[in-house]
Amino acid sequence: MRGGGASGRSAWAERAWARGRVLASLAVLTAGLLAFHSAVPNGVGRLGSLLEAFLPWLGLAAAVLLAAALVRRSATALVALLLPAAAWAHAFGGLLLPAPPDRGAPRITAVQHNVSDENPDPAGTARTLLGPAPDLIALEELTPAALPVYEATLGPHYPYHAVEGTVGLWSKHPLTDVRRLDVKPAGIGEGWSRALRAGVRTPNGEIAVYVAHLPSVRIRSSGFATGLRDESARLLGAALAAERTERVILLGDLNGTVDDRGLAPLTSRMEPPRRGLAFSWPAAAPLARIDQILTRSARATDVRTLPATGSDHLPIAAHITLGPS
């Protein structure tokens, strides 16, 4: 009887390792996409950028595979799932850790928000943005009708502000050398003005602050349409490359995640926050952070979302450690 029992356990173990080979293959594929997403070609339908726009959600695919592996009682699949788990933890696990201590270094707080040109409550939106008492507030999709409301609500707290086209910056510190940036792609009509640059004189030195709203992207029958956004990102990247001020902060609706290769002209020159996922769009069910706070010669130690407003985006906020100038 004991021999039969051992034989039965051996047969069960053999079946456990034999089952779930398809699940194991899918687990390996998921790990490969997480670790080597840049190898996915972008030539046809911008598939690489589409994958990178929702890259963190591959962790959900791994969770579904785990449930299937448990149902199938597949040892092979369970072992294979260690690969996507490790790849996801390497890519995104650090974002879930607590923000590191600032150790007394000077810092400021910045808020970024696409307020929506269809926002029914600009005054309420402005009050929400005041919540974390930021030093800087960057807004996009400002309209002529809503702009006076934002100026009236934010003005008592922010004596300095600048607006160029549909983007604006409110600051607790004096602004210098404010100018419009030309990041308009070819083919877009005149009057399109969605980027500015301003110097900010903080108590800890000068910072160059950029506010930008890159063109929208669309999923069409031909694929992921990112051409206009990518061209605008290249123009903005060139402006950042020419910036002589050492410390730079970029605030904006970039219509892309920091993993999206279409934003490489920006992410190759600027650093994203080290903590926080802060999915900001769409506000009703956030799937991606396309609103960004990026830095150079400064460090955004964390990023988080603020309560929903009348926009289809959530506001985001980050603490930025300045360090020596």
Secondary structure, 3 states (H helix, E strand, C coil): CHHHHHHHHHHHHHHHHHCCHHHHHHHHHHHHHHHCHHHCCCCCCCHHHHHHHCHHHHHHHHHHHHHHHHHHCCHHHHHHCHHHHHHHHHHHHHHHCCCCCCCCCCEEEEEEEECCCCCCCHHHHHHHHCCCCCCEEEEECCCCCCHHHHHHHHCCCCCEEEEECCEEEEECCCEEEEEECCCCCCCCCCCCCCEEEEEEEECCEEEEEEEEECCCCEEECCEEECHHHHHHHHHHHHHHHHCCCCCEEEEEECCCCCCCHHHHHHHCCCECCCCCCCCCECCCCCCECCEEEEEECCEECCCEECCCCCCCCCCEEEEEECCCC
